[in-house]
């Protein structure tokens, strides 16, 4: 090997760790992709119930998120863990900070529908109409 060439690293062979895999979600026609960082202070409840027009894939950078999608139980997603939602008609009930002593920071990559907002709040009337689709609340 000539003196100026560096030996090739083999690190790439073990550098990849799969954090999340999903069956192909519905991708809106003409979708564009947006990646955002969200940061909530300690104890913040996060966004009100909402939905996204397309699928969203997230990764918690710091803290712990209280996460709840329509039809699924509330759960805690910790730093280094992933989450996703299919978008469309599914209500995203919670994305708040479950900790009162530290901030929550997470990244979300969304497949957005051109001309539509990336997040649409769900009104109280619809929440009441769809209450039967929400998983039982923790005691």
PyMOL commands that set and color helices and strands:
alter all, ss='L'
color gray80, all
select helices_A, chain A and resi 11-13+124-129+131-133
alter helices_A, ss='H'
color red, helices_A
select strands_A, chain A and resi 32-40+50-51+56-62+64-69+75-78+82-85+92-97+104-112+120-121
alter strands_A, ss='S'
color yellow, strands_A
deselect
rebuild
show_as cartoon
